[in-house]
């Protein structure tokens, strides 16, 4: 699969680097490598990485997005490129959109 990164994702990634959150950066690298090795989103969602980092498709209005748990309050937000609706076999390019650090924070 192909991977693209938005400018918002790049800014969020830079914040993780500046905070020296090496564990989270390592998780992102593992997810990237698995994306590159997978032929489609279906293959990616069948990999062990999905279960290890709790990668899931959102529900309701956000069902075109996927999230990966980096730690207790940080999520990597991904979105397949292309027109919605789609099925997992047709997804061959994914976009890293953002790293949300406010999950479950007040």
N, C-alpha and C positions, 0 to 999 in steps of 0.2 A: 504494500500500500504506500501511497504518497502521504507526506505530512507537510502541512503549512502552518506557520505561526503568525498570529496577528500581532500588531504593534502593542496592543494592550497586554497580551501574553508576555511579550518580551520585556515590558516594563515590570510586570509582576515577577518574572523570573529574576530580573536584576535585583529586586528587593530581597528575594531569597538568598541571592549570592551575597549581598551586602550584610544580611543578618547572619551569615555563616550557617545556614540551615542545610548542612551537607547531607543529612539523611533524606530530606525531602528532594534535594537535587538528584540524589542517587535513584530514588523511586521514579522520578521523571525520566531519567536515562533508561531505566529498565522498561518503562512503558513505551518509550520511543523505539527502543530496539525491537520489542515485540511487534509494534506496528509495522516496522520495516520488514520483519520476517513474515508477517501475515499476508495472505493473498487478498483477503476481503475482511470486512468487519465481522462477518460470521466466524471466520477462523480466529480472529482476535478474541471474540467473546467466548470461544471454546477453550482458550488457553488458560493455563494455571494463573497467569498474571491477573486475570479478571477476578478470580476468587481471592487472591492474596491482597489486592488493593481495593476490593469491593467496587469494581467498576460496574455501573448500572445505568440503564436508560431512565431518564426522568419520566414522570407521569404527568398527565393532564396537559396544560398549555405548554409545558416545557419538554414535551416528549421527543423533540428533535435533538435534545442535548444529552450528552453522556457525562458522568462525573466519576472521578477516581479519588479515593481517599488517600491523601498524603500523610496526614496525621489526624489527631482528634478534631481539629478545627480548620484544617486547610484542605481545599478540594481543587483538583485540576478539572477545568470545564472544557469539554471537547464537543465538536459539532461536525457531522459528516458534510462534505462539500457536495453540492448538487441540489436538485429540486426535491422538496418534500411533497408527497410521501415517498418512502423508499423502503426497501427491505434490506436486511443485513448482507445478503449475498452480493447485491449491486454496489455496495459502498466500497470504493477502492481508494478514496482520498478523505483524510480527516484533518480538521483544523483545530489546533490548540487555541482556545479563545481567551482564557483567563485563569489565574490562580486566585481563588477566593479564600482569604484568610479570616473571614468574619463568620464562618459557619458556626452556629450555636453560640456566638458571642453576643453579649448585650451591649 
